[in-house]
Amino acid sequence: MANKYKQETKKEPVTEGRDVRQCTHPQRTRRQESAKKCAKARSERTDRQQLAHLDTILGKNKGAVKERARLAERIKNAKK
């Protein structure tokens, strides 16, 4: 017995010439601006200053374990 409905063909999604609407949500733009500000502040700090900054924010040797290890390694390699 034949199918009652005609089989649909698979269509490839068209991505060319498609306008992607920019998100204008105010919270998103605030988060993006905050992230840029934090990244700029971090880029101006040295590795030792960043370790001290983490200590003041999180507490002495608490949290950010991987970042602390990475910074310690970079400080050790800089001495050589």
Contact map, one row per residue, 1 for C-alpha under 8 A:
11100000000000000000000000000000000000000000000000000000000000000000000000000000
11110000000000000000000000000000000000000000000000000000000000000000000000000000
11111100000000000000000000000000000000000000000000000000000000000000000000000000
01111100000000000000000000000000000000000000000000000000000000000000000000000000
00111110000000000000000000000000000000000000000000000000000000000000000000000000
00111111000000000000000000000000000000000000000000000000000000000000000000000000
00001111100000000000000000000000000000000000000000000000000000000000000000000000
00000111110000000000000000000000000000000000000000000000000000000000000000000000
00000011111000000000000000000000000000000000000000000000000000000000000000000000
00000001111100000000000000000000000000000000000000000000000000000000000000000000
00000000111110000000000000000000000000000000000000000000000000000000000000000000
00000000011111000000000000000000000000000000000000000000000000000000000000000000
00000000001111100000000000000000000000000000000000000000000000000000000000000000
00000000000111110100000000000000000000000000000000000000000000000000000000000000
00000000000011111100000000000000000000000000000000000000000000000000000000000000
00000000000001111100000000000000000000000000000000000000000000000000000000000000
00000000000000111110000000000000000000000000000000000000000000000000000000000000
00000000000001111111000000000000000000000000000000000000000000000000000000000000
00000000000000001111100000000000000000000000000000000000000000000000000000000000
00000000000000000111110000000000000000000000000000000000000000000000000000000000
00000000000000000011111000000000000000000000000000000000000000000000000000000000
00000000000000000001111100000000000000000000000000000000000000000000000000000000
00000000000000000000111110010000000000000000000000000000000000000000000000000000
00000000000000000000011111011000000000000000000000000000000000000000000000000000
00000000000000000000001111111000000000000000000000000000000000000000000000000000
00000000000000000000000111111100000000000000000000000000000000000000000000000000
00000000000000000000000011111110000000000000000000000000000000000000000000000000
00000000000000000000001111111111000000000000000000000000000000000000000000000000
00000000000000000000000111111111100000000000000000000000000000000000000000000000
00000000000000000000000001111111110000000000000000000000000000000000000000000000
00000000000000000000000000111111111000000000000000000000000000000000000000000000
00000000000000000000000000011111111100000000000000000000000000000000000000000000
00000000000000000000000000001111111110000000000000000000000000000000000000000000
00000000000000000000000000000111111111000000000000000000000000000000000000000000
00000000000000000000000000000011111111100000000000000000000000000000000000000000
00000000000000000000000000000001111111110000000000000000000000000000000000000000
00000000000000000000000000000000111111111000000000000000000000000000000000000000
00000000000000000000000000000000011111111100000000000000000000000000000000000000
00000000000000000000000000000000001111111110000000000000000000000000000000000000
00000000000000000000000000000000000111111111000000000000000000000000000000000000
00000000000000000000000000000000000011111111100000000000000000000000000000000000
00000000000000000000000000000000000001111111100001000000000000000000000000000000
00000000000000000000000000000000000000111111110000000000000000000000000000000000
00000000000000000000000000000000000000011111110000000000000000000000000000000000
00000000000000000000000000000000000000001111111011000000000000000000000000000000
00000000000000000000000000000000000000000011111111000000000000000000000000000000
00000000000000000000000000000000000000000000111111100000000000000000001001100000
00000000000000000000000000000000000000000000011111110000000000000000001000100000
00000000000000000000000000000000000000000000111111111000000000000000000000000000
00000000000000000000000000000000000000000100111111111100000000000000000000000000
00000000000000000000000000000000000000000000001111111110000000000001001000000000
00000000000000000000000000000000000000000000000111111111000000000000000000000000
00000000000000000000000000000000000000000000000011111111100000000000000000000000
00000000000000000000000000000000000000000000000001111111111100010000000000000000
00000000000000000000000000000000000000000000000000111111111111000000000000000000
00000000000000000000000000000000000000000000000000011111111100000000000000000000
00000000000000000000000000000000000000000000000000001111111000000000000000000000
00000000000000000000000000000000000000000000000000000111111111100000000000000000
00000000000000000000000000000000000000000000000000000111111111100000000000000000
00000000000000000000000000000000000000000000000000000111011111000000000000000000
00000000000000000000000000000000000000000000000000000010011111100000000000000000
00000000000000000000000000000000000000000000000000000010011111111000000000000000
00000000000000000000000000000000000000000000000000000000011011111000000000000000
00000000000000000000000000000000000000000000000000000100000001111111000000000000
00000000000000000000000000000000000000000000000000000000000001111111100000000000
00000000000000000000000000000000000000000000000000000000000000011111110000000000
00000000000000000000000000000000000000000000000000000000000000011111111000000000
00000000000000000000000000000000000000000000000000100000000000011111111100000000
00000000000000000000000000000000000000000000000000000000000000001111111110000000
00000000000000000000000000000000000000000000000000000000000000000111111111000000
00000000000000000000000000000000000000000000001100100000000000000011111111100000
00000000000000000000000000000000000000000000000000000000000000000001111111110000
00000000000000000000000000000000000000000000000000000000000000000000111111111000
00000000000000000000000000000000000000000000001000000000000000000000011111111100
00000000000000000000000000000000000000000000001100000000000000000000001111111110
00000000000000000000000000000000000000000000000000000000000000000000000111111111
00000000000000000000000000000000000000000000000000000000000000000000000011111111
00000000000000000000000000000000000000000000000000000000000000000000000001111111
00000000000000000000000000000000000000000000000000000000000000000000000000111111
00000000000000000000000000000000000000000000000000000000000000000000000000011111
